[in-house]
Amino acid sequence: MKKTAKPIVVEQLFDTSVENVWSSITVLDRMQQWFFNNIPSFEPIVGFETQFIIQVEDRVFPHIWKLTEVVPLKKITYDWSYEGYSGSALVVFELIEKGDQTLVKLTSTVVEDFPDNIPEFKRESGVEGWNYFIKKSLKDYLEEHEE
């Protein structure tokens, strides 16, 4: 993906409170159930950093997350990059209360170009991945963990 590409935006309305969604995207043991099961630590604090590895076939992607903005119950922003690869993106989770429902708007914006020759860094892969995480994995998790 390139800086010139339009951001990936995925929206999903959930039949649960903003507090439940916030907890699901900021509490480690909950994140591990729907996002990445090997996240080693997480704190919703600006400046917090964590790293973990995701392997796809024979390729290893050491994820590096650094939190750049945290507005409790409203927004959390990650600087998302991969050790050993060029490229970074800003990933923003926005939570919008809609009565007793919560709209999650995820926006992924490339701020430094990713390599062209790696399938996981292509736009289609990003769109597919974020749709899976928000519209399938998080949705299923929240339906099972209604608070």
N, C-alpha and C positions, 0 to 999 in steps of 0.2 A: 504494500500500500504506500501511497505517496502523499505528501503534504497537499498536493493539488486535488486529491480526491475529496469528494464531499464526505462529511462525517457519516458514520453508521449510526442510525437512530432506531431504537427498538422500544416500543411502548406496550405495556400490558396493564390492564386493570385487574386488581385482585380484590376479592370479597373478604377483606380483613383490614384490621386497623393499621394505621401508619406506624404505630409502636411495634406491632408484630413484624411488619416488613423491615423496619429499621433494625430490629434485633436479628432478623435473619441475614441481613447483609453486613452486620458489624460484630456479631458475637461468634468467636472462633468455632466452637463446637457445632453451631448451627450452620455456619458457612461451609464447614467441612462436609456436611451432609448433602448440599446441593451444588456447590461451586467446585472447589478442588479439595479432595479429601486429605491432601498432604500439606496444606498450609500449616507451617510450623507455629506461627503466632500471629496475632492481629490485635491492634488497639486502634479505635477510631480517634486518633490524635494526629494533628498536623505534624509532619516530620517523621512519623512512624515509618519504618521500612521493614520489609520482610522479603525473603527469597525462598524459592522452592523449585523443584525440577519436574517438568512434564516431559515424558518421552513419547514420541510418535514414530513407530517403526524403528529405524536406526538413528533417528535424529533426536537430540536432546535440547530442550528449551529451558534454560535456567531463568525463570520468571523473577523479575525484580519489581516490587511495588513500593512506591513512596507516596504517602498521603500528602496532598498539597492543599486540600480544603475539606473542612468538616463543619457542617451546620446541622447539629443534632435534629433528627426526625425530618430533615429536608433534603440534604445533599451531602454526598461524599465524593471526592475527586482523587483519582490515583494518577501518578505518573507511572506508566506501564512500559517496561522495557525488558530486554532479554540479554543476559550476560553473554558476551562473545558475538553478538549480532548488532549491526547498526540498526537504528530506528527506535522511535518511542512514540507513544500515544498518550493523550489525556483521556481517561475513562471516567465519566461522570454518571453517578446514579442520582437521579432526582426523584423525590417522593412528593406526591401531590395528593392531599386529602380530598376525596370526593364523597362527602357524607360519611357513610360507614364503609366505604371502599377506599382503596389507595391505588393511584396511578403511579407506576414506575416508568420513568423515561430514562433509558440508558443512551448515552451519546459517547461514541469513541471517535476522537479526532486525532489524526496523525500530525505530530509536530516535528518529527524527523523521519525521513524516508526509510522504509524497511527494504531489505534486499528483494529484488525481482524474481530470483531464481529458486525461492523456497515456497512450496505450495501453501504452507500454513500462514504466510505473510501476504497472500493475495486477498483482495477485497472480498471475493466470494466466500473464502474461508472465514473471514471475520464476520460477515453477515450471517452465515450459517451458524457459527459458534455462538454469537450473541443471541440470535433467535432461539437456539437450543437452551442456553442458560436462563434466559428471562421467560420465554413463553412455554417452555417444557419443564426444565429442572426446577427452577424457583417456583413456578406455578404448582407443580405436583407437590413439592415440599410444603408450600403454604397450605394447600388443601388438606394435607395430612396433619399439619401442626397448627390448626386453628386455635387462636387464643381469644 
